[in-house]
Amino acid sequence: MLVVVPPGAEAIRGRLPAGVEPVTQERPLGTGDAVRAARGALEGFGGDVLVLYADHPLTDPASLQALRATHADAGAAATVLTFERTAAIGADFGRVVRGDDGGVERIVEARDTADAERALTEVNSGIYVFRSEDLWPALEGRDAANDQGELYLTDAVGALVAAGRPVVGHRHPDATAALGINTRADLAEAAALLRDRTNRSHMLAGVTIVDPATTWIDAAVEIQPDAVIQPFTVLRGETLIEAGADVGPHVCAVDAHVGPRAAVGPFCYLRPGADVGADAKVGTFVEIKNASIGERVKVSHLSYIGDAEIGAGTNIGAGNITANYDGTQKQRTTIGRDVRTASDTVFVAPVTIGDGAWTAAGSVITDDIPPDALGVARTRQKNIEGYGTRKRSRS
């Protein structure tokens, strides 16, 4: 795959994934010149060349596969993806002029159209498949005789038609497949459309999304059927939600795993490495990071569990914290099965709590607790009689 970039675009080059090669367009002389800049990198390549814009985030693989299938079936020199323009999509798209045989005769940029051409409703998406042996000759000898002084890729279409080479149009049913991004407003609009498309796909697969308008799910997220996603939930990265889980409302999960029938939320943050086991509960204002929460574990409220492992059946009291950073590196806390930790317990890692152990409220646990023992780490209360009376008399 090739990406055409301007000179000195180091920020773009640095973000390209493996297998994507940048090629430089020395001057911004239009779409035709951009494709021509890639010719050297494609030297010796004899297959079809797919050309698309980098700012069309809603162009999906299925649309490109359908475009390529039309191209192959027609035996065309070039195939262009077209759509019917709508009021919402705007009028700044090149018009597709078809000949008597239904083939594409020419494509006229919006700014260059005559009145009759401007009235046409079928427009050019800017996405093409070219037979490589026809593409390069079609770009040779083209000029920039238009009001922008640019070489349009549409000129190559005209050259192919003039040479008697077949050019066909693949009409796409959804105009948003070619929605481009020019402003932050455009970006927000495209993101909302992609959100709706993603959510609909999950719902059709058996996932309950209570309020799709407030639910944002990344493309890499996997959600199994019969999971329930509550309003204002954000699922990012390679997160997995298993069947029967109930997530939200107001939950953010990033590269996390939620096991079957687990309940997460409301107002919960699952950070990378959070692994919530089957039938577990992670409740209100709880943050989990790089930690394994075993089956039937309850971390119900106001706790931070980081770099930890919690065994099955354990109940974590309100306001518990694993103090996992020693100033140099992260340390782990291990809490066994069927442990009962009281409110406001702090575990200073590294520390291990044995199966069936308990902690007393307000304890700062710095040493291991044996199985079935009670860990108490706090000073005894002392009441000073008359203290309030003396304070009031001084003021």
C-alpha positions, 0 to 999 in steps of 0.5 A, a space after each residue: 500500500 502506498 500513501 502520497 504525502 507532501 515533502 517533509 511530512 515526517 509526522 505523517 510518515 512516523 504514523 504509518 503502519 508497517 507495510 505502508 510505504 510513503 511516496 512524495 508529491 513534490 508540489 500540490 498539483 492535484 489528484 492526477 499528479 498525486 497518483 502519478 507520483 506513485 508510478 515509480 514505486 509501482 514500477 513492474 506492478 501489473 495488477 489493478 490500482 485502487 485509488 482512494 482518498 485518505 480523508 474518507 473514514 467511512 469507506 468500508 472494505 465491503 464497498 471496495 470489494 464490490 467496486 473491484 468485483 464490478 471492475 473485474 466483471 466489466 473488464 474495464 480499464 477503469 471503474 469509478 465508485 459513484 453515488 446519488 448526491 443528497 442535500 446533506 452530502 453537498 454539491 461539491 462533487 464532480 458530476 458523472 456523465 454517462 454515454 448511451 451505453 451506460 458507461 462513463 463518458 466523462 467526469 466534470 469537476 463541480 467548479 467546471 460544470 455547465 448548467 446541464 451538467 450541474 443538474 446531474 445527480 450521480 457524482 464521483 466519489 473520487 474512489 477508482 480502480 484502474 488497470 495499471 497498463 491503462 492508468 499510466 498512459 492515460 496520465 501522460 500528456 495531461 495538462 492543468 487547463 482548469 481554474 485551479 491549475 491542477 491535473 485532475 485524476 478525472 482527466 485520466 478517465 476522459 483520456 481512457 474514453 477518448 482512446 476507446 477504453 471502457 470506463 464503468 461506474 459502480 453506483 453505491 447506495 450510501 452517499 456517506 461512504 464517500 464523506 470527506 473530512 475538511 473541518 473538525 465539524 466534518 470529523 464529528 459528523 463522520 464519527 457519529 455516522 461511524 458510531 451508528 454503523 458500528 452500534 447497529 452491527 452489534 445490535 443486529 448480532 444480538 447485543 443490547 445497546 440501550 442508547 446507541 446515541 451515547 454509546 461509542 465502540 471502537 472497531 476492534 472491540 468484540 461484544 458477544 451476544 446477549 451482553 447489555 451496554 448501558 448509556 454513556 459507555 465508551 469501549 476502546 481498543 481490543 476490549 472483549 465483553 462476554 455474553 450476559 455481561 452488563 456494562 454501564 452506564 458511564 463506563 470507559 473500558 480500554 483494552 479490557 476483558 469483561 467476563 460472562 454475566 459480570 456487572 460493570 458500572 456505573 461510573 467505572 474505568 477499566 484500564 488496559 489489562 483489566 480482566 473481570 471474571 465471570 459473575 463478578 461486580 465492579 461498581 460505582 467509581 471503581 478503577 481497575 488497571 492491569 489486574 485480574 478480578 476473579 469469578 464472583 469477586 465484588 469491588 462495589 464502590 470507590 476503590 482503585 485496584 491496580 497491578 493486582 490479582 484477586 481470587 474468586 469469591 472475594 469481597 473488596 470493601 468500599 474505599 480500598 486501594 492497592 498502593 502499587 508504585 514504590 517510587 521506582 516500579 510497580 509492585 503487585 498485590 495478591 489477594 486470595 479466595 474468599 477474602 473479606 476486606 473492610 472499608 478504607 483498607 490500603 494494600 502497600 505492595 508487594 503484599 499477599 493476602 491468604 485465602 479466607 483472610 480479613 482486614 479491619 477497617 482503616 488498615 494500611 496493610 504492609 505485611 502479608 496476612 496468613 490464610 483465615 487471619 484478621 489483619 489490623 494495621 491502625 492505632 487504637 482510638 484515644 478519647 480526650 475528655 473536654 477537648 471541645 469545651 477547651 477549644 471553644 473557650 479559647 476562640 
